[in-house]
Amino acid sequence: MRQQYQKELENRLVIPTLQFLHRERSSGIVLGIFVILALVLANSPLRDTYTHFLEHHFGFSINGKNYLDFSLEHWINDGLMSMFFFVVGLELKREFIGGELRDLRKVTLPVASALCGMVFPAAIYLLFNAGTPTALGWGIPMATDIAFALAVLQLLGNRVPVSAKVFLTTLAIVDDLGSVVIIALFYTTEISFASLAIGFVVLAVMLVGNRLGVKSVWFYGVLGIGGVWVAFLTSGIHATISAVLAAMVIPADARIPEATFLARIKKLTRQFENAAPNDVRTLEPEQVEILARVQADSAKATPPLQRLEHGLHPFVAFVVMPIFALANAGVSFVDLDFGTVLSNGVAIGVMVGLLVGKPVGIVFAVWVCERLGLGKRSRGITWRTIIGLGFLAGIGFTMSMFVTMLAFNSPEHAIQSKIGIFAASILGGIVGYMCLRKSNRGIKKAPNRG
């Protein structure tokens, strides 16, 4: 009876939950739920409690002097989001070593599209805000939220060619890299060169450890957090940049090569087959020992870079990003004058930048590359597909919200920016979905007309 109950629980709860967590669109769904929750809290009778809770300060006190004393919102944006950027850095390094960005000649179209998809929105934003104090927000409409964009793409299932998904994913990877560079160069405060020097010294120690063959995740974790992150946090350069730099020095090679691992696994498999079995559900000590060696060898055969990426990705997708959304997406519409918001260049600049600048920049890049013979669209990607992907790239939620926090100290300007992000992301998602659905209907009908 108990076994039957456990099996039923596994079939109804555990397996569906694991399947949900491994679907690409799942993180986008969870993120959307927390965005809605933040909006509900910000517009409910609990809005003051919600705001004051995020203002609580946490830090360390030694001999009556406070250190790293920041608000909860600051800890989320500089602490938890550093984990997000660390995973972004790991993904970027993996893509440069053996992924989509290994040979830039093969990804000319998405790389060019990403670049134009950042320049055009920034230029459009400046058209509405040049010469004003809000001009610093030009980096807000440059980003693409890959979680939301892929979530919409996944809703179309097999109706979207794999080449379109690769195009959008590669574009978003380059977009992330561009956003990191822009944050590092343009969204910094006064720089403490002493703290910065300490951070780079620790980075150098991590790099030396990499060259000497150190594969311990704990070695890089302690130095990365306790050294690089803390140093950058107090340097004036945003702490999330330290996470990307730390990711770049994580070893990408394993302790044992694939061939050696394969030989060991074959040997251990034979030993397990030859081990004396028993008639009960538990294993014999010899079998347990063999499995422990398999597990140890598997860990040694996995590069630390991919081990960290695989281990941290679910936590970042289902914990870090939802908490970030909960802390930053809460826009109160109570007593909000939409006439004033829309007459200001921030909301309009962000919305038009994302909703128009992104697709126009991407379509322009593809057109120019094809005209110059620098690249060619994959089979199945029509112009309507490119336009649809351009609108999906205009979903700029997470990174755009993050840059908003860096660009504006004024709560009023931040709210205006968030309204522009919401409007553009919702409309971009809907228009992109409709374009791609109609585009792929056309592809399916084409063979029947011959």
N, C-alpha and C positions, 0 to 999 in steps of 0.2 A: 504493500500500500504506500509506504514511504517512498520507495523507488519510483512508483508510478506518479506520485505527486511531484517529485523532483524533476522527472522527465517532462511532465506537463508544464511545470514552471519554466524549464529551460526552453521548451518549444514556444511558449507564449510570451516570454519576457526576455530571457537572456539572448537567444539567437536573434530575434528581431532588433533588439537594442544594438548588438554588435554590427548587424547588417546596416542599420541606420548610421552608425558612427563612421562606417567605412565608405559611405556614399559621398561623392564630391559635393552634391547639392545640400547635404545635411548641415554643414557649417553655415551656409547661407540662410537656411531656414531658422536655425537657432539664433543667428545674429539678428534676423528680422524680428523674431519674437521679443528679443531684449530691446530692440529699438522701439517697438510698440509699447513695451512695459515702461521704458524711460519716458515716453511721451505721455502715457497715462498718469504716471506719478507726478510729472511736472505740471499737469493741468488738473490735478485733483486737490482735495483739501489737504493732502499730505505734502504739497509742493514745498512748503517752508521746511518741513522736517527733512525732506529729500535733499534740499540745497544745503542746509546746515550740517547734515551728516557728512557730506563730501568735503566740508570745510574743516572738519576735525583734524588736528595736527598730531603727527606721530614722529618720534625721533629718539635720540639717545642723549642722556645727560651724564656728564662726567665732571665731578667737582663743581656742580652748579652751572656748568656751561653746556648749552645744547648743541648737538651735532646732528646733521642730516634731519633737521626738524622741518618737515613738509606736511602739507595738507594731504588728506586721503586721495583727493583728485590728482594731486601732483605725484604721489606714489604710484597711482595707477598709470598715469601718462608717461612717467619717466622710469618706473620700475617694471610693472607688468608688460608694458608695451616694448620694453627692451627685449623681452623674451620673444615677442612677435618679430622684431627686427633681427634677432639672432637666428631664428628659423629662416627668415628671408635671406640672410647672409649665407646660411648653409645651403639653401636651395640654389642661390646664385653661383656659389663655388662649384656645386655638383654639376650645374648646367654648363659652366665653362669648361669643366674637366671632361665630362662624358655625356652631356645632354644636348639640348637644342642649340645652345650657344657655342658649342665646341668649334664649329666651322661657320663663321659669320657669313661666308659667301653663300651658304645654303639657306640662310634666314634673312636675306636682304630685305624682303618685303615687310615682314613683321617688325624688324629692327627700325627700318625707315618709317614705318607707320607709327611705331611707338614714339619716335623722336618728333615727327610732325604732329602727332596726337598730344604732345606736351607743349610744343611751341604755339600752335594755333590757339588753344584755350587761354594760354597766358596772355597772348597778344589781344584777344578779344576782351579779357578782363581789364587790361590796361586801357583799352578804348573807353571804358566806362569810368575808370578810376585814376587815370594818369594825372599827376600833379596834385593829388589829394593825399591826406594821411592814410587812406585805405589802400593805396597803391601797393603796399607791401604784401597784400593778399594775392598777388599774381600767381603764386605757386599752388593755390587751393584747387583750381579746376584742372590741374595737370595730371592728377592721379587716377588710376583705375583700381576699383575694388574687385580683385580676382574672385573672392568668395561669392559675392553677389552675382557677378557676371557669369561665372561658371554655373551657379545655381540656376539661373534663367536658361542657360544653354542646355543644361541637363534635362530641363522640363520638356525639351523638344525630342529627347531620346535619339533614336537612330535616324530621325529625319534630318539631322545635321551631319554632314560628312565629317569624318575624323580629321581631315585636313583643316577644317574650319576651327575645330577645338584646339588643334596644335597651333594654328595661327594666333588665336586669341590668348592662349596660355603663354606663348613666346613673347607676344606683345606686352602682356602684363608683367612678365619677368623683367624685360628691359625697362618698362615703366617704373617698376619698383627700384631698379638700380638708379634710374634718373632721379627719382624722388629722394633717395638716400643722399645723392650728391648735392642736390639742391638744398636739402635741410642742412647739410654740413657747411655749405658755402655761404648761404644767405640767411639762415634762420638761427643765428647764434647771438649771444649777448656778449658782454665784456669777457675777454678771454684771460684766464689765469694760466700763464705759460708754465709756471712751476707745477701745477696740477697736471697740465697737459704733458709735460716732460715725464712725470712719474708714470702716467698712463702708457706712454710709448715705450718706456723702459720695461714695464711689465709685459707689454705686447712682444717686445724683443725677446724676453725670457721665454715666453710661450712659443715663439717661432724657433728659438734655439732648441727647445724641448722637442718640437716637431722634427727638426733636422736630426736630432740625436736618437729618434725612434721612440720617444715617449708616447704611449698610446692610452695612458690612464685618463679617463674622463674626469676624474676627481682633480687631477693636476690642473687641467685647463679650466675646470669649473671654479675652483678656489681662486686661481689667479685672475680669471676673467671677471668674476663678480667682486671679489675683495680688492682687486687691484685696478683693473682697467675701468670697470663700470663706476666705481666710487671716484676714481680720479677724474673721469670725464664729467661726472655729475657735478663736481665742484669746480670744473674748469671754465664753464661758460658755453662750451660746445655741447649740444644736446646729447644726453646720455645714451640715447638709442643708437647713435653713430658708433659708440664703443662696442655695442653688441654685434654690429655688422663687421667691424674690424676684428673682433675676437673670433667670429665665425670663420674668417679668412685664414686663420692660422691653425685651425683644427685639422689634424691629419686626415687625409683622404685615402690613405692606404692601410691595409689590414696587417695584423701581426703575422698571419700565415697566408700565403698565396692560395688562389683557388685550387690549383692542381694538388697541392699538399693537403688542403682541406678535404678534397674529394677522395683522395687515397685513404685518409684517416677515417672518414665516414664509412667507406666501404668495409674497412677492416673492423670497425666497431659494430657495423650491421651484422657481419658474419659472427662476431663474438656474441651478439645478442641472440641471434638465431640458434647458436649452439649452447647457450646457457640453459641450465636445467630448469624446465618450467615447473609450475605447481598447479594445484587444482583449486586455488582460492583467488580472490580478486586482487590481492596485493602482490607485488613483485618480489622476487628473491633479491637479497642484498647485492648479488653479483650483477643482476639486471639494473638495479638502481644506480650502481657505480658506473656502469656502461653509459646509461642515459645522462648522468652527470658529466661524463667526459664529452659526450656529444654536445651538450649544452655549452660547456666551456669552450670547445673548439669552434662552435658556431659563433660565439661572442668574439673570439679571436679572429675569425674570418670576415667579420663585419667591420668595415672602416669606422673609426670613431665619428666621423662626419655624418655618415648615414645612420649610425646607431642613435646619435643625438637627434637628428632630424626625425627619424621614425618614432622615437620616444616622446619628443616634445610636441610634434605636430597636433595630435589630438587634444593635448592640454591647451595649446594656444588657440586652436580652432573652437573648442567648446567651453573654455573657461576664460582665457585672457581677452579675446575679442568681444565676447558677450559682456564681460564686466566693463570693458572700455566703452562699449555702446551704452550701457546702463548709466555710466558716469558722464558721458558727453552728448548723448542724443536727446537729453531732456530739455526740450524747448517749450517754454510756457507761452501759450497764446492768449492767456488772460491779460486783458487791458493792452493787447498788442495792436498798434495802429498799422494795418497792412498798407495803407496809403503811404505812410512814411517809409516803410520797409521797401516797398516797390519803387519809390522815387529815389532811393539811395542806390549808388552804383555797385555796392557790394553784392546784394542779392541777385540783381540782374546780371552783373558781370560773372558771378559764379555759375548761375543757371545757364546763361547763353554760352559761356565758355565750355561747360561740360556737354550740354545738349546739342550745340551746333559746332563748336570748335573741335571736339573729339572726332565725330564722324567726318567732318569736312577735311580735317588734317589727315586722317587715315586714308580716305578715298583719294585725296590729292597725292599722297606718298605712293600709293599703289599705281596710280595713273602715270606719274612721272617715272617711276622705276621701270614700268613696262615700256614706256615710250623710249627710254634711253637704253633699253636692253639689259638692265641691271638685275632683273628678276621677272618671274612669271608666276601667275596664280596657279595653284594646284588644281587638278581636275575636280570638278564639282563645286568650285567656289566661283559663283557668278558675281556680277556687280551688285546685285541685290543682297547677296550674302555679305559682301564687304561692307555695304551700308548698314546692314543689320548688326554686324560685329562692331562697327563704329559706334552705334548707339549703345550697345552693351558696354563698350569701353568707357562710355560716359557715366556709368555708375561709379561714382568716385567716393563712396561713403567713408570707409575707414581711414584711408590716407588723407582724404580731403578734410575730414574732421580733425585729424591730427595736425595738419598744417594750419588749420584755422586756430587751434589752440596756441601755436607758435607765433602766428602772424599778428594776432590781435590781443591786446590787453583789455580793450573795451568790451564789456559784456554785450552792449548793444550791437556792435559790429559783429561779434561772434554769433549772436542770434540771427542776424541778417544773413551771414554766410551759411549757417546751418539750414535756414529756410531755402536758400538757393540750392544747396546740396540735396535736400529732400526732394524738391520739385524736379530737379534735373534727373536724379537717380530713378525716381518712380516713372517719369515720362520716358526716359531713355530705355528702361527695362521693358516697358510696354511696347514702345515703337520697335525696339530691336527684336523682341519676340515675334511681333506680327510680320516684320520684314523677313525674318528667317523662316517662319512657317510658310509664308507664301512662296518664298524662293525655292524651298525644297519640294513644295507641291509641283512647281514647274519642272523640277528635275525628274520627279517620278513619272510625270506624264509624257516626258519627251520621247521615250522609246516606243510608246504606243502610236505615235503619229507617223513613224517610219513605215 
